[in-house]
Amino acid sequence: MWWTPLGERVLRGAEWELFRDGLSMVRDLVEEAKSSDDPEIGSVGVEAFDQLQPNQKLALLALVGKALKDEGEPMPELTAHTEATVAAVYAHIFSMIVMEIESPPESGKVDGWDDPGDIDDAFAWRRLALAAYLEGDGEPKASGTATNEVDGRVPGDRDEDNGLWSPPEISSEGIEEWEFLVGECLANRILWADGDHEGGPGFMDADPAVSRYCRNELGIAEDYYTAIAPDPTDEQLDSVRRTLREVCGEWEGTS
């Protein structure tokens, strides 16, 4: 279970499928980073996540994935690390959409993808992201056009004509529209749309009294930035990896 702006919840249906596939790919990147000397491998562009060690990242991915999948799992504390891990998954999902747009497959298959889902679909990530957005309000039409009106829009949804934002078509190559759909609409069903996980350096470098005052004004817990991320040893990673395989719906013994 996870404490979100929509209350206590877990992810279901297409929303979970999208997050699970993104989490699985970030997990694979982190595993690759453990055996590589390239510091860029395993980085997704979310600083509070990228600065962690691989073992910490794997532990957080397992913690976050289980909490967002299992209603019986106790809600984890919201810290810069846990929220940055959620943000990292959505950041990677968006990067995969950008890859779909900028490097479309020539023969119906995307090189380098190791996705158990529909990898023959040139719009696989966009289709799933749109289905997640429309969850509970209808599925994308076969033509690839989303015409459904969506209730309960996230604050900040916008449309230049009438003040309401409409999602892009599945075949749309408008990167900014997909960035808004994934990074704002979908991610902020879990995160709190305030980007607190990005503010660590500023709060940690500020005068303690000023930092405390600002945290109080913004409703940020005292240990939000100082909470220690889990850091399993290599020997303890077996349990973490089993949890990740379970969360990702993989059979025991698969990577």
N, C-alpha and C positions, 0 to 999 in steps of 0.2 A: 504494500500500500504506500501511496505517496501523497503528501500534502500539497495540493495545487490551488490555483486561483478558483478552480471549479469544485473545491472540496477534496475530501479523501477519495482517491480513485486509483484504479489500475487501467492499463490500456487493453483494448479488445479489438478484434476484427482487423480491418486494414490499418488502423492506427498502430496497433501492436506489430503487425507484420512489417510495416515500414520501419518502425523503431528497431525491431529485432534484427532486420537485415542490415541496418546501419550500424548497430552495436556489434554484430558479427564481423563486419568489415573493419571496424576500428580495432577490435580484438586481434584480428589477423595482422594489421599494421603494427600493433604493439609487439606481437610475438616476433615479427620480422625484425623489429628494432632491437630486440634482445640479442640477436646474433649478428648485428651490423654495426659498423663504425660510423655510419652516416647519421649525424644528429637530426637530420630532417625527416628520416623515416619514423613514422609513429606520431608525427606532428600534424594537427588538423586545423591550426589557426586559432585555438582557444588557449590563451596564455596560461591560465590557472591549471589547465589540464596538461598542456605540452611541457611545462616545467617539471612535472613529476617524473619519477623513475618508472621504468616499465612494469615492475612488480606492483607498484602502487596503482598504476593505471589499470592493470588487470583486476586487482582487488576492487577498485571502485566500479569498474564496468560490471563485475559480478554483483556487487551490492545494489547498484542502481537498476540493473536488469531484473534482478529477482524482486525488488520492491515494486517495480512497475508492472510485473507480471502476476505476482502472487498476492491475492487478497489477504491471506493469512500471515504474510510477512510483516513484522513490525515496521512502522514508518521510520526511515533513517533521519537523522538530524540534517536539516538543511544547512550546509556549509558552502564555502566557496568551492571546495573540492567536489562535493556531490553535485552541486548545480552546474559546475563547469563540465562535469562528465556528461550530463544530459545535453548541455549545449554543444559538446564535442561531437556527440552522435548526430545531432541535427546539422552541424556544420559539415560533417562528412556526407550526409545525405544530399545536402545542397551541392557539394562538390561533384557528386556523381551525376546529378542533373546537369550541371555545367558540362561535364564530360559527354553526356548524351547529346547535348546541343552542339558543342564545338567539335566533337570527334564522332560523328554518326557512323555506324557500321556500314561497310560497303556490301556485305553479303548477308546481313541479318544477324550477325554475331559480333559482339564487342570484344576485341582482343584484351586479354588481361583480366577479364571478369571471372571470378570464381563464385558465382551466385547460384544457389540451388533453385532460385526462382525462374522467372521467365526471361532468360538472358537472350532469347531470340527476338524479343520485342525491343525495337529501337526506342520505344518510349516507356520502358519498364519502370524506371524510377519516377518519371512524371506521372504515369498512370497510377502508381501506388500512392504517391503523395497527394494527388487529387482525390483519390478514393478515400484516403484518410481524412482529408479536409471535409469531404461531403458525407462522412459517416453519419448515419442516422437521418440523413436528409436526402437520400437517393444516391444512386451510382452514376458515374459519367455515362452519357449516352454512347451508343455504338459508333456514332459519327465522330466521337472525340470532343464534342462540344459540351461544356458544363453549363446548363441553363438554369439549374435549380437555384431557388432563393435559399440562402442559408440563414437560419435563425441564430440568435445568440452570438453575434459576431464579436470577435476580440476587439477591445478598444484600440483604435488606431486604424481599423480597416477603412479604406478610403476609395473613393471613386470621384474622378474630376467632374462628372456630370451631375450626379444626384446624391453624393455624400456616402453612398454604399459601394463597397468594393466587390467586384465579381472575380472569381478565380479564372486563370487563363485556360485556354483549350489545351488538351493533352499534347497536341503537336506544336504548341507555341514555343518559339525560341526567345521569348522575352525573359532574359536572365533576371532582371530586376523584379519581375512579377513572381517568378519562382522563388527568388530569395525572400520576398515578402511572405509568400505562402508558407514556406518551410521555416524560415528564421523568426517570423513574427507570429503568424496564425497558429501553426502547429506547435512550435517549441513553447509558446506562451500559454498553451493549455496545461503545461507542466511547470514551467518556470513562471516567475512573477513579473515579467516584462520590465524589470528595473535594472537588469544587468549588474546586480551587486557583485557577482563573481569576478567582474572585470575591474573592480575598484580596489583590489587588495594593495597594490603598491602605494596608491595615494593615501589610504588610511594608515598603512603601516609606517609610512615616512612622516606623517603629520605629527604635530605636537600631541602627546597623549590626551590632554584635556580637550583639544579641538576634535581629535578623532572620536573621543567618547561622546562629545556633544552631537557630532554629525551622525554617528551611529544611532544614537537615541532618537534624533529627529527623523531618521529614515527607517526606524524600526528594525535595525540590523542587530542580531544577537551579538553579545560581547565577544564570544569565541568564534564568530562566523569565519574570520580570517585566520585565526590562530589554531583552530582545531587541527589535530594531527591526522594526516591521511593514513589509512591502513598500509602497512609495509611488510607483506609476508616475505619470508625467506624463500629461496628457490625450492627448498624441501617442502615448504608449506603451500607451494603453488598447485600441487596436485588437486587439493580440495577446491581451490579457486577455479581451476580449469574445468573440473567436473560441474561446478555450478554454472559456469558459462556455457558448457555444452548443453546442459539441461535447459537453461534459459533460451538458448538459440534453437532448441528443438532438434539437436543432433544426437545420433545414436552413440552410445558409449564406445570409445575406441576410435572415433573419427576426430579429425582435427578441427 
